[in-house]
Amino acid sequence: MGSSRRSERVGGQLREEISRAVQRTVKDPRIRGVTVTDVKLSSDLRYARVYYSLIGEDPRRAEAQEGLQSARGVIRREVGRNLQLRYVPDIEFFFDDSLGNAEHIESLLRQIRDSET
């Protein structure tokens, strides 16, 4: 139970630091508009799954993924510099499609409402 709480706390700190690095440190134009939405850590805190969303069209998703993958080293270095962790976790990026899913559900609900009137 204690390690789960620690994992959540460290995950929150990582999300803030990674967001800061993506916004301020990394100058790659491919990651413009990327927002870090969540970080899930392994139980030993050595691996981080970083989820991000992207405002814009679908073709930019592949570009953003490539940009984030190429910036992993810089982001990891910034995290290590700013957080006091024994090990800086290995970072993997995953697209978070929950925003798109929510928009799709809202659209379906709107269609149902419109068809009932």
N, C-alpha and C positions, 0 to 999 in steps of 0.2 A: 504494500500500500504506500509506503514512504517513497519507494523508487518511482511509482507512478506519479505522485505529486511532484517529485523532483523533475521527472521527464516533462511534465506539463509546464513547469516553471522555466526550465531551460529551453523548451520548445518556443515559448513566448518570447524569451530573450533573443533566441536565434531569429525568429520571424522579424523582430524589430531591426536587428543588425543587418540581416540579409536585405530587408526592404531599404534600409538606409544605403547600403552598398550599391544596390541596383539603381537607386535614384541619383546618388551623388558621386560615387566613385567610378562605376563602369560607364564608359563613354560610347559604348556600342549602340548605334542607332537602331539596330534590330530589336532591342529590348525596350524601346520607347513605348509607354502605355502599359507596361507589365506591372501588376500588383500582386505582391505575395499575400496569399490568403490563409495559408496554414503551414505548419511544420509538424511532422510526425517523426519522433525519434525512436530508434531501436531501444530495447531495454538496457543495453550497455552504453547508450548515448554515443555510439561510434558512427552511426549511420543516420542521416536525416533525409526524409522525403519532403521536399519543398514543393508545395502546391501554389500555382499562380494562375491568375486570370488575365485576360487581355481584352481591352476594348478595341473593337475593330473587326475587320473581315477575316474570314477563315484562312486565306492564304498567308496571313501574317503569323499564324500559329507556328508553322514550321520554321520561319525566320527567327521568331522569338526563342523557340526551343534551341536552335543552333547558337544564337547569341548567348543564351544563358549557359549552355554547355561549354562554350569557349571561355566564358568569364568565371567558371567555377573556381579556378585557382586564385584569382584576384578576390573573389567574394570570400573564399575560405580564409585567405590571409587577413582580410579586414575583420572577419569574425574573430579570428585568433588574437588579433591585436586588441580588440575592444572587449572581449569577454574573458574572464579568468576561468578557463576550463582546462582540465588535465589533457584532454584530447579534443581537437577540433574535429567535429564529425565530417565524414565523407558526405558530400551533398549530391543528391540526384533531384532533377526537376521534373515535375509532372503537371500537365495542364489540368486545371480545375474547371470542369464544365458545369458546375452547379448553377452559375449565373445564366448560362444558355438554357439549361433545363428549366429553371424558374421562369424564364421568358416564354419558353415553349408551353409550359403548363398554363401560364397566364393567358396566352393566346388561345389555347383550347377552351379555357373557362369563358373567355370573352365570346367565342364562337357559339358556345352552348347558350349563354345568356341572350345573345342576339337572335338565335334561332327560336327561343321560347317567346320572344316578344313579337 
